[in-house]
């Protein structure tokens, strides 16, 4: 499919597009491109649910899944990047699919709104980031523990009210930070647990009548289940 006609999300009823300044203000692809792997991942899961619901044939699903796999590889390698006409990451990924699949790529719009994509991408991304930060904090804790053990007998000044108070073990001082960081790890893990429910399937507001299975797609994406409401 040609790139001559950009994929437009809004304004289909109008003869012309917005002013360049307004289009630039609306664009977000310069910072939400980091969500591209997650957008592809949820699109693959959505395609599987469409196939189970009979909205994609088995042959169509194979073509879609292969195209998404190649698109994911191209995104990772830098072979596929957003164009100046792409409003956001979702537009760019859809353009990549339409280029590879033609009209078949448009079938993936069924049963899913842009609201779905945004909310789900954000949750997938933020859950990964929370886990990465928690793992990095644990590494810091282990490094502090190593130093604490090496400095059990090293004397350091303890402080209160920003003044020297009494001599303490430097190892003990380091260990207190290990405990404080442990509480931060608990908060990150609790946040991850609270956000382990998928919004995909809510549509623009009140779901879809296409008979899709939000629970199945949620499990496939690594969530505990779908949001109840």
Buried (B, 14 or more C-beta within 10 A) or exposed (E): BEEEEBBEBEEEEEEEEEEEEEEEEEBBBEEBBEBBBBBBBBBBBBBBBBBBBEBBEEEBBEBBBEBBEBBBEBBEEEEBEBBEBBBBBBBBBBBBBBBBBEEBBEBBEBBBBBEBBBBBBBBBBBBBEBEEEBEEBEEBBEEBBEBBEEBEEBEBEBEEEEEEEEEBBBBBBBBEBBEEBEEBBEEBEEBBEEBBBBBBBBBEEEEBEBEBBBBBBBBBBEBEEBBEE
